[in-house]
């Protein structure tokens, strides 16, 4: 972060010391975020790759969503139905809904009426519910089949999918019995992952499964329009998506320059998010800053502590253990109470209780707070 976006660090120190940003806030460099988004979109257009933006890691922020639509992004991929509700409330186009969390039954008619481009499904019962709601609305709803193979990676808490062995029977049944459904494509997650040893983002077995499922559908006379291969979508991985036959990505951390690969090598996107806290107290030789923004896969390790960048000291962070609430982060030595604490780590803001502070004008040295939101996309100031 120091090497790539020094202006963001300077702005974060100044805004916190002036009282315009409180501890437990993620400060977003909006201008840099949008530059990153433009780079990804430009590259995607070269390959004719469809992009759905993912914003759950930035607290489902509607301001940023509207800016991405203005740039030319087709719509959002919403991680769950609560994010779908927020995007609908703010009239944000939805590209894909249902991938990691299916739509609750009572929400299906409302969601169908909003006209998302596709709904990802992994059970026939859910397809039937979507078919009925689409019929009642007099429309045809596109779906993606989430598929899996025996060797695929599925994160705990995300276990679901249509077995590769069942794809043909599943698709034939949908074609025969669901008159208001169009199978538009295939997806899985994750299709690409960062490999620490190779210091690269590499394809997973899930990607092979997607490709096999695509061929199965073609054998049935179904031409998949959307081959959705998400995870770590950024300028760099768009080359890989195209090379492996995908045509749809979902930039999330790519938009903020914060995929694991961005910490390992120089990339097109510039990091544009920093976590802001403050020294609360000292205890037995260590300092403690306000918490609230901890994510268990953050890999937080270092911090800058001080009143400005020039005098700040780089220290080690000790994250709270998984059995405890993150009331505080520990820091490796005692510090001055009230000093600013800045960290840069992997984040998922929607699972925290942090604030999101949107700042424009950082690159010109005139930072302006344009909005403060909670971690779920609700505006506070």
C-alpha positions as CSV (number, residue, x, y, z in Angstrom):
1,X,0.0,0.0,0.0
2,X,2.8,2.4,0.8
3,X,4.5,1.8,-2.5
4,X,1.3,1.8,-4.6
5,X,-1.1,4.4,-3.0
6,X,0.8,6.6,-0.7
7,X,-1.8,9.4,-1.1
8,X,-4.5,7.2,0.4
9,X,-2.4,6.6,3.5
10,X,-1.7,10.3,3.9
11,X,-5.4,11.1,3.5
12,X,-6.4,8.4,6.0
13,X,-4.1,9.9,8.7
14,X,-5.4,13.4,8.1
15,X,-9.1,12.5,8.1
16,X,-8.8,10.5,11.3
17,X,-6.7,13.0,13.1
18,X,-9.2,15.8,12.1
19,X,-12.1,13.7,13.4
20,X,-13.8,13.2,10.1
21,X,-13.2,9.4,10.2
22,X,-13.8,7.3,13.3
23,X,-12.0,4.1,14.3
24,X,-13.3,0.8,12.7
25,X,-13.7,2.4,9.3
26,X,-12.7,1.2,5.9
27,X,-11.7,4.2,3.9
28,X,-12.1,3.8,0.1
29,X,-10.3,5.9,-2.5
30,X,-13.3,6.3,-4.9
31,X,-11.3,7.8,-7.7
32,X,-8.8,4.9,-7.7
33,X,-11.5,2.4,-7.4
34,X,-13.2,3.7,-10.5
35,X,-9.9,3.8,-12.5
36,X,-9.4,0.1,-11.6
37,X,-13.0,-0.6,-12.7
38,X,-12.4,1.1,-16.0
39,X,-9.2,-0.9,-16.7
40,X,-11.0,-4.2,-16.0
41,X,-14.0,-3.2,-18.2
42,X,-11.8,-2.1,-21.1
43,X,-9.9,-5.4,-21.0
44,X,-13.2,-7.4,-20.8
45,X,-14.6,-5.6,-23.9
46,X,-11.5,-6.8,-25.8
47,X,-12.5,-10.4,-25.1
48,X,-16.2,-9.8,-25.2
49,X,-16.4,-11.0,-21.6
50,X,-19.5,-10.2,-19.6
51,X,-18.9,-8.6,-16.2
52,X,-21.1,-8.7,-13.1
53,X,-19.6,-6.6,-10.3
54,X,-19.4,-8.0,-6.8
55,X,-19.7,-5.6,-3.9
56,X,-20.4,-7.6,-0.7
57,X,-16.7,-7.3,0.3
58,X,-17.3,-3.5,0.2
59,X,-20.4,-3.6,2.3
60,X,-22.9,-3.9,-0.6
61,X,-22.3,-0.2,-1.2
62,X,-25.0,1.3,-3.4
63,X,-23.0,4.5,-4.2
64,X,-20.2,2.4,-5.8
65,X,-22.8,0.2,-7.5
66,X,-24.3,3.2,-9.3
67,X,-20.9,4.4,-10.3
68,X,-20.1,1.0,-11.8
69,X,-23.3,1.0,-13.8
70,X,-22.5,4.5,-15.0
71,X,-19.2,3.2,-16.3
72,X,-20.9,0.5,-18.3
73,X,-21.0,-2.5,-16.1
74,X,-24.1,-4.7,-16.9
75,X,-25.1,-5.3,-13.3
76,X,-24.4,-6.8,-10.0
77,X,-23.8,-10.4,-8.9
78,X,-25.4,-10.5,-5.5
79,X,-24.0,-12.9,-3.0
80,X,-27.3,-13.5,-1.2
81,X,-30.9,-12.4,-1.1
82,X,-30.3,-9.6,1.4
83,X,-27.9,-8.0,-1.0
84,X,-30.4,-8.5,-3.8
85,X,-33.0,-6.6,-1.7
86,X,-30.5,-3.6,-1.3
87,X,-29.7,-3.5,-5.0
88,X,-33.4,-3.6,-5.9
89,X,-34.1,-0.8,-3.4
90,X,-31.5,1.4,-5.2
91,X,-32.6,0.4,-8.7
92,X,-29.3,-1.3,-9.5
93,X,-29.5,-3.9,-12.3
94,X,-28.9,-7.5,-11.1
95,X,-27.0,-9.7,-13.5
96,X,-26.8,-12.9,-11.4
97,X,-28.5,-13.9,-8.1
98,X,-28.6,-17.2,-6.3
99,X,-25.1,-18.5,-6.8
100,X,-23.9,-18.9,-3.2
101,X,-27.3,-18.4,-1.5
102,X,-30.6,-19.3,-3.2
103,X,-33.6,-17.0,-3.2
104,X,-36.1,-17.7,-0.4
105,X,-39.4,-19.0,-1.7
106,X,-41.5,-16.0,-0.7
107,X,-39.0,-13.6,-2.4
108,X,-39.0,-15.4,-5.8
109,X,-41.9,-13.5,-7.4
110,X,-40.5,-10.1,-6.4
111,X,-37.1,-11.1,-7.6
112,X,-38.5,-12.4,-10.9
113,X,-40.4,-9.1,-11.4
114,X,-37.2,-7.2,-11.0
115,X,-35.9,-9.1,-14.1
116,X,-32.4,-10.3,-13.2
117,X,-30.5,-11.6,-16.2
118,X,-29.9,-15.0,-14.7
119,X,-30.7,-16.9,-11.5
120,X,-28.2,-19.5,-10.4
121,X,-29.9,-22.8,-9.3
122,X,-28.7,-26.1,-7.8
123,X,-32.0,-27.9,-7.1
124,X,-34.9,-28.9,-9.3
125,X,-37.4,-27.7,-6.6
126,X,-36.0,-24.2,-6.9
127,X,-36.2,-24.3,-10.7
128,X,-39.9,-25.2,-10.4
129,X,-40.6,-22.3,-8.1
130,X,-38.9,-19.9,-10.4
131,X,-40.8,-21.4,-13.4
132,X,-44.1,-20.8,-11.7
133,X,-43.3,-17.2,-10.7
134,X,-42.0,-16.5,-14.2
135,X,-45.2,-18.0,-15.7
136,X,-47.4,-15.9,-13.4
137,X,-45.4,-12.8,-14.6
138,X,-45.6,-13.8,-18.2
139,X,-41.9,-13.9,-18.8
140,X,-39.1,-16.3,-19.5
141,X,-36.4,-16.4,-16.8
142,X,-32.8,-17.3,-17.6
143,X,-31.0,-19.6,-15.2
144,X,-27.4,-20.8,-14.7
145,X,-26.7,-24.4,-13.5
146,X,-24.2,-24.5,-10.7
147,X,-22.3,-27.7,-11.2
148,X,-19.7,-29.7,-9.3
149,X,-17.4,-32.7,-9.8
150,X,-16.0,-35.1,-7.3
151,X,-12.6,-33.4,-7.2
152,X,-13.9,-29.8,-7.0
153,X,-13.3,-27.4,-4.2
154,X,-16.3,-26.3,-2.3
155,X,-15.9,-24.0,0.7
156,X,-17.6,-25.0,4.0
157,X,-20.9,-23.2,4.2
158,X,-21.3,-23.2,0.4
159,X,-21.9,-26.9,-0.2
160,X,-24.3,-27.2,-3.1
161,X,-24.6,-27.9,-6.8
162,X,-25.7,-30.3,-9.5
163,X,-23.5,-33.3,-9.9
164,X,-21.7,-33.5,-13.2
165,X,-23.2,-37.0,-13.6
166,X,-26.7,-35.5,-13.3
167,X,-26.4,-32.5,-15.5
168,X,-27.9,-34.1,-18.6
169,X,-30.9,-35.5,-16.8
170,X,-31.4,-32.3,-14.9
171,X,-31.3,-30.2,-18.1
172,X,-33.6,-32.5,-20.0
173,X,-36.1,-32.4,-17.2
174,X,-36.0,-28.6,-17.1
175,X,-36.6,-28.4,-20.9
176,X,-39.5,-30.8,-20.7
177,X,-41.3,-29.5,-17.7
178,X,-40.4,-25.9,-17.2
179,X,-41.9,-23.8,-20.0
180,X,-40.9,-20.4,-18.6
181,X,-37.2,-21.2,-18.0
182,X,-34.3,-20.9,-20.3
183,X,-31.0,-22.6,-19.4
184,X,-28.5,-19.8,-20.3
185,X,-25.3,-21.3,-18.9
186,X,-23.1,-22.9,-16.3
187,X,-21.2,-21.7,-13.3
188,X,-19.1,-22.9,-10.3
189,X,-17.1,-21.4,-7.6
190,X,-14.1,-21.0,-7.3
191,X,-12.9,-21.5,-10.9
192,X,-9.6,-19.7,-10.2
193,X,-7.6,-19.5,-7.0
194,X,-4.4,-17.9,-5.8
195,X,-1.6,-20.4,-5.4
196,X,0.9,-19.2,-2.8
197,X,3.8,-21.4,-4.0
198,X,3.4,-20.4,-7.6
199,X,2.5,-16.8,-6.7
200,X,-0.1,-16.9,-9.4
201,X,-3.9,-17.3,-9.9
202,X,-4.5,-20.7,-11.4
203,X,-7.5,-22.7,-12.7
204,X,-9.2,-25.2,-10.4
205,X,-10.9,-28.5,-11.0
206,X,-14.1,-26.6,-10.8
207,X,-13.2,-24.9,-14.1
208,X,-12.8,-28.3,-15.8
209,X,-16.2,-29.3,-14.4
210,X,-17.8,-26.2,-15.9
211,X,-16.2,-26.9,-19.3
212,X,-17.5,-30.5,-19.2
213,X,-21.0,-29.4,-18.3
214,X,-21.0,-26.9,-21.2
215,X,-20.2,-29.7,-23.6
216,X,-22.9,-31.9,-22.1
217,X,-25.5,-29.1,-22.7
218,X,-24.3,-28.7,-26.3
219,X,-24.9,-32.4,-26.9
220,X,-28.5,-31.8,-25.8
221,X,-28.9,-28.9,-28.2
222,X,-28.6,-26.2,-25.5
223,X,-26.0,-23.6,-26.4
224,X,-24.8,-21.9,-23.2
225,X,-24.6,-18.1,-23.7
226,X,-23.0,-17.6,-20.3
227,X,-19.9,-19.6,-19.1
228,X,-19.4,-18.0,-15.7
229,X,-16.0,-18.6,-14.2
230,X,-15.7,-16.4,-11.1
231,X,-13.1,-15.7,-8.4
232,X,-10.2,-13.1,-8.5
233,X,-11.5,-11.5,-11.7
234,X,-9.2,-8.6,-12.7
235,X,-7.3,-7.5,-15.7
236,X,-4.7,-10.3,-15.3
237,X,-7.2,-13.1,-15.0
238,X,-9.4,-12.0,-17.9
239,X,-6.6,-13.4,-20.1
240,X,-7.1,-16.7,-18.3
241,X,-10.9,-16.6,-18.5
242,X,-10.7,-16.2,-22.2
243,X,-8.0,-18.8,-22.7
244,X,-10.0,-21.4,-20.8
245,X,-13.2,-20.8,-22.6
246,X,-15.1,-18.6,-20.1
247,X,-17.0,-15.5,-21.1
248,X,-18.3,-14.1,-17.8
249,X,-16.4,-12.8,-14.8
250,X,-17.3,-11.2,-11.4
251,X,-14.7,-8.6,-10.3
252,X,-14.8,-8.0,-6.6
253,X,-11.4,-7.6,-5.0
254,X,-10.1,-6.9,-8.4
255,X,-12.0,-3.5,-8.3
256,X,-10.0,-2.5,-5.2
257,X,-6.7,-4.0,-6.2
258,X,-6.8,-6.4,-3.3
259,X,-6.8,-10.0,-4.6
260,X,-4.0,-12.1,-3.0
261,X,-2.0,-11.7,-6.3
262,X,-2.0,-7.9,-5.9
263,X,0.0,-8.3,-2.6
264,X,2.5,-10.6,-4.4
265,X,3.3,-8.7,-7.6
266,X,2.7,-5.5,-9.6
267,X,-0.7,-5.5,-11.2
268,X,-2.8,-3.1,-13.3
269,X,-5.1,-2.3,-10.5
270,X,-4.0,-0.1,-7.5
271,X,-5.0,-0.9,-3.9
272,X,-7.7,1.5,-2.9
273,X,-8.9,0.5,0.6
274,X,-7.3,1.0,4.0
275,X,-8.6,0.1,7.4
276,X,-8.6,3.0,9.9
277,X,-8.5,2.6,13.7
278,X,-7.1,4.3,16.8
279,X,-5.0,3.4,19.8
280,X,-7.4,2.8,22.6
281,X,-5.2,1.7,25.5
282,X,-2.0,-0.1,26.5
283,X,-1.8,-3.3,28.5
284,X,1.3,-5.3,29.6
285,X,3.6,-3.9,27.0
286,X,1.2,-4.0,24.0
287,X,-1.1,-1.4,22.5
288,X,-4.7,-2.1,21.6
289,X,-6.7,-0.4,18.9
290,X,-10.4,-0.5,18.3
291,X,-11.6,-3.5,16.4
292,X,-14.8,-4.5,14.6
293,X,-13.4,-5.1,11.1
294,X,-11.7,-8.4,11.6
295,X,-12.2,-11.1,8.9
296,X,-10.7,-14.5,9.8
297,X,-9.0,-14.8,6.4
298,X,-7.6,-11.3,6.5
299,X,-3.9,-12.3,7.0
300,X,-3.5,-9.0,8.8
301,X,0.1,-8.6,9.9
302,X,1.4,-5.0,9.8
303,X,0.2,-1.6,10.8
304,X,1.3,2.0,10.6
305,X,0.8,3.9,13.9
306,X,1.2,7.7,14.4
307,X,-0.3,11.1,13.6
308,X,0.9,11.2,10.0
309,X,2.7,9.1,7.5
310,X,6.0,10.8,7.9
311,X,6.3,10.0,11.6
312,X,4.3,6.8,11.7
313,X,5.9,3.6,13.0
314,X,5.4,0.2,11.3
315,X,4.5,-2.4,13.9
316,X,3.1,-5.9,14.0
317,X,-0.6,-6.7,14.5
318,X,-1.9,-9.5,16.7
319,X,-5.4,-10.5,15.5
320,X,-7.9,-11.8,18.0
321,X,-8.4,-15.5,18.1
322,X,-11.5,-17.1,16.5
323,X,-13.1,-17.8,19.9
324,X,-13.3,-14.1,20.8
325,X,-15.2,-11.0,19.6
326,X,-12.8,-8.6,17.9
327,X,-13.3,-5.7,20.3
328,X,-9.6,-4.8,19.8
329,X,-6.6,-5.6,17.7
330,X,-3.3,-6.0,19.7
331,X,-0.2,-4.2,18.5
332,X,3.4,-5.3,19.2
333,X,4.4,-2.4,21.5
334,X,2.9,0.3,23.6
335,X,1.8,3.4,21.7
336,X,0.3,6.9,22.3
337,X,-3.4,6.8,23.0
338,X,-5.3,8.5,20.2
339,X,-2.8,7.9,17.5
340,X,-4.1,6.7,14.1
341,X,-3.7,3.0,13.2
342,X,-3.8,2.0,9.6
343,X,-3.9,-1.6,8.2
344,X,-4.2,-3.1,4.8
345,X,-5.5,-6.7,4.7
346,X,-8.0,-8.9,2.9
347,X,-11.5,-7.8,3.9
348,X,-15.1,-8.8,3.7
349,X,-16.9,-5.8,5.1
350,X,-20.4,-7.2,5.0
351,X,-19.5,-9.7,7.7
352,X,-18.1,-7.0,10.0
353,X,-19.6,-4.1,12.0
354,X,-17.4,-1.5,10.4
355,X,-18.3,1.8,8.6
356,X,-17.4,2.4,5.0
357,X,-16.1,5.9,4.2
358,X,-16.1,7.0,0.6
359,X,-13.5,9.6,-0.2
360,X,-12.9,11.4,-3.5
361,X,-10.1,13.8,-4.5
362,X,-7.3,11.8,-2.8
363,X,-5.0,11.9,-5.8
364,X,-5.2,15.7,-6.0
365,X,-4.5,16.2,-2.3
366,X,-8.0,17.4,-1.6
367,X,-9.8,14.5,0.0
368,X,-13.5,14.9,0.4
369,X,-15.8,12.5,2.2
370,X,-18.8,11.9,-0.1
371,X,-20.6,9.4,2.1
372,X,-20.4,7.2,5.2
373,X,-22.3,3.8,5.1
374,X,-22.6,0.9,7.5
375,X,-21.3,-2.5,6.6
376,X,-24.6,-3.5,4.9
377,X,-24.9,-0.6,2.5
378,X,-27.1,1.7,4.5
379,X,-26.2,5.4,4.4
380,X,-25.3,7.0,7.8
381,X,-24.0,10.4,6.7
